[in-house]
Every structure is written in structure tokens, then in C-alpha cells.
Amino acid sequence: MSTPTNAQLSSTFYDNTCPNALNTIRTSIRQAVSRERRMAASLIRLHFHDCFVQGCDASILLSEAATSTSERTAAPNAGSARGYEVIDAAKVEVEKICPEVVSCADILAVAARDASFAVGGPSWTVKLGRKDSTTASRDLANSDLPFFGSNVNELIANFARKGLSARDMVALSGAHTIGQAQCFTFSDRINSNGSDIDAGFASTRTRGCRNANLAPLDLVTPNSFDNNYFKNLIQKKGLLESDQTLFSGGPTDSIVSQYSSNPATFKSDFAAAMIKMGDIIDPVTSQNGVHGLLHLLGFDHEISDEAEAEMEEEELLLKTLGWKGKGLIRSAYDADHGTTHLDNTDGTLLNSQSQITSTTAQALREASSKGLKVVIATGKTRPAAISVLKMVDLAGIDGILSEFCPGVFVQVFL
């Protein structure tokens, strides 16, 4: 399960380290979209396909030369995912002004926002601070990305696994107001003679695919980000099965109707859903899962000589105190090598009300159930931490933290 819980992200993350990063990315993306309007849809889709696999960690950008499990060759991406070179070009420009500062994952998230705005879509504040993954998963790309033949209930369940609501799903599907689809993805639908497709529309699309392999998802305004996609659905002119199912007598009909008559509401909801999607992390596989604690300890995902010395000192201190387990620094190092999942309670797990949401709690339970050791790092007192965890049933004999077992809680001496 992936979940939007990346509380450490901040829109001001690069204000001091690379203040011109966003302007540089924006210029690069505008140039790319001005050369090819379709690229706007491709960049939004690329960000979406990144976030749905291992969270928003740029794993989709890793080629087969970088990893044998590249997501680029997964069925939903092979021959259709595009825009890699645009992100590469933006990265080159950012590296010129701030070498090794801005992550590719953040560039991709910003690029999706700038691409939307470049074709008349909404803009939004992008939260930043993601870490790039060094691993990819073709298997997860094949299993987790939505299928063009999915029905509405399958789509709702798919998005729910990522912490997104049915309304988020419908809003994000509205990105199909721009871009194109390959003919094989809708050939069954246009040849079905079904009651859920306009006959004239099906005939037009059949003729189009005789001469080309691509067709615009929205015939009316294929290069403008508007709400015509939803108007098409009401007229039974959705191109993909996964499009038309959103207006088929099911639970999302009312949302489609609202968006078809109120473009401002659609754009507002789309922006909100993109922000929410941009927060997705995978508590098991993502580098972002341990990001907060590793930085809390003062080193960035690698065991430096200084950190190793500190680790030895910590372990000596704990041994003197009779502690037989690992120290926090050793646990952080192991976390980066896949054996432990660490959470900085104060900066990562808590929402703005200083509470752990039910979605975050479920993600922690799932990580624990898969055999990962979960270490809670906090500046809170032990009773205060237990109190927070108790609210979502994560403290107690069967919880992540037991009231009856020892634990390392790092206070002001960290």
C-alpha cells in the first residue's frame, strides 16, 4: 500500500539551496510544450505513472541500462510513456545552476504542474523534497497502474490503495481532456456495438484508426485543458472503457455531471488531487520512507566516516547502559539497506493537527506485517509518543510500540 503521508515535503525546500530551480524548470517545460502541445499530456501521465509505482520517486525514469527491472518496459509504459528526454533536458538546465541539489522526482512533479498550466490547465503549489529511487519495479508497474479496460469499481479500488478518493480518481481522469491513445486500447470498445457508445462517434474513430495508430482522447479540444472530457462522457463519447465507465449508471456519475457543467470546480479538484498524488510514498520501498530520520541524524543516506564514528560511540553508550539492541544510527543505516523502516514521528508521521491519520497508521501496520522492523524516532517524551500512537491503535502489546518493552527515544542530546 502506498499512501500520501510525505509530511516532510515543503514548497520552500529549495529556497536557500537553489532559489531559481522552479523558474529554470518552468522555462524548459514551456519550451518543450510550445514545440509539441501533446507533450503536456505526456508529462502529466509520466508523473502519474511514477507516483503509482513505489511512490513519487522518479523510478520511472530509470532505463534498462540503469536497472534490469526498469518500469519503462512494463506493459502500461512500453511504447506509450514519453517525455523522458524533456525531464532530462530540464535536469541539465537545473544542474548548471545548482549541481546535485534538485531531485529528478521533484523536477517531474514540477514539470507536470507547468505542463498543465501551459495548455490552459490549473496551476498549484508543488511540495518539494522528494528523493530519487535507485531501484525500479516492472512488476509493480504492471500490477499497480490502472488498466484502460477497468470498470469504475476497479478504478475506485485501485486509487484507494494509493490513498486517493473516488473524487480524486475522477478529477485525475480528467487529464484525458488532452493527449492521445493508441488504437489498440479502444478498438474493442468502438467495435462493440454497445449501448454505452455513440454510434457516430464509434464510426468516426474506426475510420481514424485505419490511417493512424493514435487518436485524440478528446476530439473537440484535444490540445486544451478544459472540461470537454466530461461532456463527452455524458454524450457516450468516452474513448477508453476506463473513461466511459465513469458515467455508466455508477457511483461517479454525479461527479462527472458536476465537472461537465462547472469547469472551475473540475480544475480546482484536479489541482488538489495532483497535490495529494504528489505526496504518495511507499513505506516499504521508497527512499522517502527513511528520508526524514536520516536527515535528522545529519547524514544523507550514506554511512560517512563521521556517522560511523558516531554510531560506534552510540553503541558503546547503549552497551554501558545494558541495552542489547541496535542504536538509532545503526538502525538508520540498516533502514537505507532495506531491513528497517524508520519514521520521524514529529516531522513525517503527524499531520497539521499533530495526529497520525488512519491511512498512515494502516501503512505502518502493513510495513510491519511484511516483516519490516519499525523504529519510531521522536523528540517527544515516551508517554507523549505512546499517547499519539494509541489514538490509532499503534501502541500496546500488539502495536508498533509496546508500553511494556524498552525503546530508544532520542531527546535533546541528538
C-alpha positions as CSV (number, residue, x, y, z in Angstrom):
1,M,0.0,0.0,0.0
2,S,1.3,3.5,-0.9
3,T,-0.1,6.4,1.0
4,P,0.1,10.2,0.9
5,T,2.0,10.9,4.1
6,N,5.0,12.8,3.0
7,A,4.7,15.5,5.6
8,Q,8.4,16.4,5.3
9,L,7.8,17.9,1.8
10,S,7.7,21.7,1.6
11,S,7.1,24.2,-1.2
12,T,10.1,26.1,0.1
13,F,12.5,23.2,0.1
14,Y,15.0,24.7,-2.4
15,D,14.5,28.4,-1.4
16,N,18.0,28.6,0.0
17,T,19.9,25.8,-1.8
18,C,18.5,26.5,-5.4
19,P,16.3,29.6,-5.4
20,N,16.0,29.7,-9.2
21,A,15.2,26.0,-9.7
22,L,11.4,26.4,-10.3
23,N,11.9,29.2,-12.9
24,T,14.5,27.1,-14.7
25,I,12.2,24.1,-14.8
26,R,9.3,26.2,-15.9
27,T,11.2,27.7,-18.9
28,S,12.4,24.3,-20.0
29,I,8.9,22.8,-19.9
30,R,7.3,25.8,-21.6
31,Q,9.8,25.4,-24.5
32,A,9.0,21.7,-24.8
33,V,5.3,22.2,-24.8
34,S,5.5,25.0,-27.3
35,R,7.3,22.6,-29.7
36,E,4.7,19.9,-29.2
37,R,1.4,20.5,-27.4
38,R,0.9,16.8,-26.8
39,M,3.9,16.8,-24.6
40,A,1.8,18.4,-21.8
41,A,-0.3,15.3,-21.6
42,S,2.8,13.1,-21.7
43,L,4.4,14.8,-18.8
44,I,1.3,14.7,-16.6
45,R,1.0,11.0,-17.4
46,L,4.7,10.4,-16.7
47,H,4.3,11.9,-13.2
48,F,1.2,9.9,-12.6
49,H,2.8,6.6,-13.6
50,D,5.8,7.5,-11.4
51,C,3.7,8.1,-8.3
52,F,1.6,5.0,-8.6
53,V,4.7,2.7,-8.5
54,Q,6.9,3.0,-5.4
55,G,5.6,6.5,-4.8
56,C,6.8,9.7,-6.4
57,D,10.5,8.8,-6.6
58,A,11.5,9.1,-10.3
59,S,11.8,5.3,-10.5
60,I,10.0,5.5,-13.9
61,L,13.0,7.5,-15.3
62,L,15.4,4.6,-14.7
63,S,16.3,3.0,-18.0
64,E,17.1,-0.7,-18.7
65,A,20.8,0.4,-18.7
66,A,20.3,1.5,-15.1
67,T,18.3,-1.4,-13.8
68,S,17.1,-4.7,-15.2
69,T,13.6,-4.1,-13.7
70,S,13.1,-0.8,-15.5
71,E,9.4,0.4,-15.4
72,R,9.8,1.8,-18.9
73,T,9.2,-1.7,-20.4
74,A,6.2,-2.5,-18.3
75,A,3.0,-3.0,-20.3
76,P,1.3,0.3,-19.3
77,N,4.5,2.2,-20.3
78,A,6.2,0.4,-23.2
79,G,5.7,2.3,-26.4
80,S,3.4,4.9,-24.7
81,A,5.1,6.6,-21.8
82,R,7.1,9.5,-23.2
83,G,8.7,12.8,-22.2
84,Y,11.8,11.3,-20.6
85,E,14.1,13.5,-22.8
86,V,12.2,16.6,-21.6
87,I,12.8,15.8,-18.0
88,D,16.5,15.0,-18.8
89,A,16.8,18.4,-20.5
90,A,15.2,20.2,-17.5
91,K,17.6,18.4,-15.2
92,V,20.6,19.5,-17.3
93,E,19.5,23.1,-17.0
94,V,19.0,22.9,-13.3
95,E,22.4,21.2,-12.8
96,K,24.0,24.2,-14.5
97,I,22.9,26.5,-11.6
98,C,22.7,24.0,-8.7
99,P,24.7,20.8,-9.2
100,E,23.4,17.8,-7.3
101,V,20.7,19.6,-5.4
102,V,17.3,19.2,-7.0
103,S,16.0,15.6,-7.4
104,C,14.6,14.2,-10.6
105,A,11.4,13.3,-8.7
106,D,10.8,16.9,-7.9
107,I,11.6,18.0,-11.4
108,L,9.0,15.6,-12.7
109,A,6.4,16.8,-10.2
110,V,7.0,20.5,-11.1
111,A,7.0,19.6,-14.8
112,A,3.5,18.1,-14.6
113,R,2.3,21.3,-13.0
114,D,3.9,23.6,-15.5
115,A,2.7,21.4,-18.4
116,S,-0.9,21.7,-17.2
117,F,-0.7,25.4,-16.9
118,A,1.0,25.7,-20.4
119,V,-2.1,24.3,-22.1
120,G,-4.8,26.2,-20.1
121,G,-5.0,23.9,-17.1
122,P,-4.7,24.8,-13.4
123,S,-1.5,25.5,-11.6
124,W,-0.8,24.5,-8.0
125,T,1.8,24.8,-5.3
126,V,4.2,21.8,-5.6
127,K,5.6,20.4,-2.4
128,L,9.3,19.5,-2.8
129,G,12.0,17.5,-1.1
130,R,11.5,14.0,-2.7
131,K,14.4,11.6,-3.0
132,D,15.2,9.8,-6.2
133,S,15.0,6.0,-6.1
134,T,17.9,3.8,-7.2
135,T,15.5,0.9,-7.9
136,A,12.5,0.3,-10.1
137,S,9.8,-2.3,-10.3
138,R,8.4,-3.6,-13.6
139,D,6.2,-6.0,-11.7
140,L,4.6,-3.2,-9.6
141,A,4.1,-1.1,-12.8
142,N,2.3,-4.0,-14.4
143,S,0.1,-4.6,-11.3
144,D,-0.5,-1.1,-9.8
145,L,-1.1,1.2,-12.8
146,P,-4.7,1.4,-13.9
147,F,-5.8,-0.6,-16.9
148,F,-7.6,1.0,-19.9
149,G,-10.3,-1.7,-19.7
150,S,-11.0,-1.3,-16.0
151,N,-14.6,-0.6,-14.7
152,V,-15.5,2.1,-12.3
153,N,-15.3,-0.1,-9.2
154,E,-11.9,-1.4,-10.1
155,L,-10.7,2.1,-10.6
156,I,-12.0,3.3,-7.3
157,A,-10.3,0.4,-5.5
158,N,-7.0,1.0,-7.4
159,F,-6.9,4.6,-6.4
160,A,-8.0,3.9,-2.9
161,R,-4.9,1.7,-2.5
162,K,-2.9,4.8,-3.1
163,G,-4.9,6.9,-0.6
164,L,-6.9,8.6,-3.2
165,S,-10.7,9.0,-3.2
166,A,-13.2,8.3,-5.9
167,R,-13.5,12.1,-6.5
168,D,-9.7,12.3,-6.8
169,M,-9.9,9.5,-9.3
170,V,-12.5,11.2,-11.5
171,A,-10.6,14.5,-11.3
172,L,-7.3,12.9,-12.3
173,S,-9.0,11.0,-15.1
174,G,-9.9,14.5,-16.5
175,A,-6.3,14.8,-17.7
176,H,-7.7,12.8,-20.6
177,T,-9.0,16.1,-21.9
178,I,-5.6,16.3,-23.6
179,G,-3.3,13.7,-25.2
180,Q,-3.8,10.7,-27.4
181,A,-4.4,7.0,-27.1
182,Q,-3.2,4.1,-29.2
183,C,-5.9,2.4,-31.3
184,F,-5.5,-1.0,-29.7
185,T,-6.5,0.5,-26.3
186,F,-10.0,1.3,-27.5
187,S,-10.6,-1.0,-30.6
188,D,-12.8,-3.4,-28.6
189,R,-15.0,-0.5,-27.4
190,I,-15.6,1.1,-30.8
191,N,-16.3,-2.2,-32.4
192,S,-18.6,-3.5,-29.7
193,N,-21.9,-2.0,-31.0
194,G,-22.7,-1.5,-27.3
195,S,-25.3,0.7,-25.8
196,D,-22.7,2.8,-23.9
197,I,-21.1,4.3,-27.0
198,D,-22.5,6.8,-29.6
199,A,-22.7,5.1,-33.0
200,G,-21.5,8.1,-34.9
201,F,-18.5,8.5,-32.6
202,A,-17.6,4.9,-32.9
203,S,-17.7,5.1,-36.7
204,T,-15.5,8.2,-36.7
205,R,-12.9,6.6,-34.5
206,T,-13.0,3.4,-36.6
207,R,-12.2,5.4,-39.8
208,G,-9.4,7.3,-38.0
209,C,-7.6,4.1,-36.9
210,R,-7.4,2.9,-40.5
211,N,-5.0,5.6,-41.2
212,A,-3.2,6.2,-37.9
213,N,-2.2,4.4,-34.7
214,L,-3.2,7.3,-32.5
215,A,-6.4,9.2,-31.7
216,P,-7.1,12.2,-29.5
217,L,-8.8,11.4,-26.2
218,D,-10.9,14.5,-26.7
219,L,-12.0,15.1,-30.3
220,V,-13.4,18.6,-29.6
221,T,-10.4,20.4,-28.0
222,P,-7.6,17.8,-28.0
223,N,-4.8,20.3,-27.1
224,S,-6.6,22.4,-24.5
225,F,-7.1,21.6,-20.8
226,D,-10.8,22.0,-20.3
227,N,-13.9,20.1,-19.1
228,N,-15.0,18.8,-22.6
229,Y,-13.8,15.3,-21.5
230,F,-16.7,15.1,-19.1
231,K,-19.2,16.5,-21.6
232,N,-18.0,13.7,-23.9
233,L,-18.7,11.1,-21.3
234,I,-22.3,12.3,-20.9
235,Q,-22.8,12.0,-24.7
236,K,-21.3,8.4,-24.6
237,K,-18.2,9.6,-26.4
238,G,-15.6,8.5,-23.9
239,L,-12.7,6.9,-25.9
240,L,-11.5,4.3,-23.4
241,E,-13.5,1.8,-21.4
242,S,-11.9,3.3,-18.3
243,D,-13.2,6.7,-19.4
244,Q,-16.9,5.9,-20.2
245,T,-17.2,3.7,-17.1
246,L,-17.1,6.9,-15.0
247,F,-20.5,7.8,-16.4
248,S,-22.3,4.5,-16.7
249,G,-25.0,4.5,-14.0
250,G,-22.4,4.0,-11.3
251,P,-21.1,5.8,-8.2
252,T,-19.2,8.5,-10.0
253,D,-22.0,9.8,-12.4
254,S,-22.8,12.8,-10.2
255,I,-19.1,13.9,-10.1
256,V,-18.9,13.7,-13.9
257,S,-22.1,15.7,-14.2
258,Q,-20.8,18.4,-11.8
259,Y,-17.5,18.7,-13.7
260,S,-19.2,18.9,-17.1
261,S,-21.2,21.9,-16.0
262,N,-18.6,23.6,-13.8
263,P,-15.1,23.8,-15.3
264,A,-13.8,25.8,-12.3
265,T,-14.7,23.0,-9.9
266,F,-13.0,20.5,-12.1
267,K,-9.8,22.4,-12.3
268,S,-9.8,23.1,-8.6
269,D,-10.3,19.5,-7.8
270,F,-7.7,18.4,-10.3
271,A,-5.1,20.6,-8.7
272,A,-6.0,19.3,-5.3
273,A,-5.8,15.7,-6.4
274,M,-2.4,16.3,-8.1
275,I,-1.0,17.7,-4.8
276,K,-2.4,14.7,-3.0
277,M,-1.0,12.3,-5.6
278,G,2.4,14.0,-5.3
279,D,2.6,13.1,-1.7
280,I,2.4,9.4,-2.3
281,I,5.2,7.4,-0.8
282,D,5.6,3.6,-0.4
283,P,6.5,2.9,3.2
284,V,8.3,-0.3,2.2
285,T,10.3,0.5,-1.0
286,S,10.7,4.3,-1.2
287,Q,13.8,6.1,-0.2
288,N,11.4,8.8,1.0
289,G,10.3,6.5,3.8
290,V,13.5,6.9,5.7
291,H,14.3,10.4,4.4
292,G,13.2,12.3,7.5
293,L,15.2,10.3,10.0
294,L,18.4,10.1,8.0
295,H,18.4,13.8,7.7
296,L,17.5,14.1,11.4
297,L,20.7,12.2,12.1
298,G,22.7,14.6,10.0
299,F,23.8,12.5,7.0
300,D,22.2,11.8,3.7
301,H,21.6,8.2,3.0
302,E,25.2,7.1,3.2
303,I,27.4,6.0,6.1
304,S,30.1,8.6,6.3
305,D,33.2,8.2,8.4
306,E,31.8,10.8,10.9
307,A,28.5,8.9,11.1
308,E,30.3,5.6,11.6
309,A,32.3,7.0,14.5
310,E,29.1,8.4,16.0
311,M,27.4,5.0,15.6
312,E,30.3,3.3,17.5
313,E,30.0,5.9,20.3
314,E,26.3,5.4,20.5
315,E,26.6,1.6,20.6
316,L,29.2,1.8,23.3
317,L,27.0,4.1,25.4
318,L,24.0,1.8,24.9
319,K,26.1,-1.2,25.8
320,T,27.2,0.5,29.0
321,L,23.5,1.1,29.8
322,G,22.7,-2.5,29.3
323,W,20.9,-2.1,26.0
324,K,21.2,-5.2,23.9
325,G,19.5,-3.9,20.7
326,K,20.7,-1.5,18.0
327,G,21.2,2.2,18.4
328,L,19.3,4.7,16.3
329,I,22.2,5.5,14.0
330,R,22.8,1.8,13.2
331,S,19.1,1.4,12.7
332,A,19.0,4.3,10.2
333,Y,21.9,2.8,8.3
334,D,20.2,-0.6,8.1
335,A,17.0,1.2,7.0
336,D,18.7,2.5,4.0
337,H,19.8,-1.0,3.1
338,G,16.3,-2.4,3.3
339,T,16.0,-4.1,6.7
340,T,14.2,-1.5,8.8
341,H,11.6,1.2,8.3
342,L,12.2,4.3,10.4
343,D,9.8,7.2,11.0
344,N,10.5,10.6,12.4
345,T,7.2,11.0,14.3
346,D,7.4,14.8,14.6
347,G,8.3,15.7,11.0
348,T,6.9,12.8,9.0
349,L,4.0,10.9,10.5
350,L,2.0,13.7,12.1
351,N,-0.5,15.9,10.2
352,S,-1.1,19.6,10.9
353,Q,-3.2,18.6,14.0
354,S,-0.3,16.6,15.4
355,Q,-2.1,13.4,14.8
356,I,-1.4,10.2,12.8
357,T,-4.1,9.7,10.2
358,S,-5.8,6.3,9.8
359,T,-4.2,6.0,6.3
360,T,-0.7,6.5,7.7
361,A,-1.4,4.1,10.5
362,Q,-2.6,1.4,8.1
363,A,0.6,1.9,6.0
364,L,2.7,1.3,9.1
365,R,0.8,-1.8,10.0
366,E,1.3,-3.1,6.5
367,A,5.0,-2.4,6.6
368,S,5.3,-4.2,10.0
369,S,3.2,-7.2,8.7
370,K,5.7,-7.7,5.9
371,G,8.4,-8.3,8.3
372,L,10.0,-4.8,8.5
373,K,11.1,-3.6,11.8
374,V,9.5,-0.2,12.5
375,V,11.5,2.2,14.7
376,I,9.9,5.4,16.0
377,A,12.2,8.3,16.4
378,T,10.8,11.3,18.2
379,G,11.7,14.3,20.4
380,K,8.6,13.7,22.4
381,T,8.6,12.2,25.8
382,R,7.9,8.5,25.9
383,P,4.4,8.9,27.4
384,A,3.5,11.6,24.8
385,A,4.6,9.4,21.9
386,I,2.6,6.5,23.3
387,S,-0.4,8.7,23.6
388,V,-0.2,9.7,19.9
389,L,0.2,6.1,18.8
390,K,-2.6,4.9,21.0
391,M,-5.0,7.1,19.2
392,V,-4.7,4.9,16.1
393,D,-4.1,1.6,17.9
394,L,-0.3,1.5,17.2
395,A,0.7,1.3,20.9
396,G,0.1,-1.6,23.2
397,I,1.1,-5.3,23.3
398,D,0.3,-5.8,19.6
399,G,1.2,-2.3,18.4
400,I,4.2,-0.8,16.7
401,L,5.3,0.4,20.2
402,S,4.6,-1.5,23.4
403,E,4.2,0.2,26.7
404,F,5.8,-2.8,28.3
405,C,9.1,-3.0,26.3
406,P,12.1,-0.8,26.3
407,G,12.7,1.7,23.5
408,V,15.2,4.3,22.4
409,F,13.7,7.8,22.5
410,V,16.1,10.5,21.5
411,Q,15.7,13.7,23.3
412,V,17.7,17.0,23.3
413,F,21.1,15.3,23.1
414,L,20.6,14.3,19.4
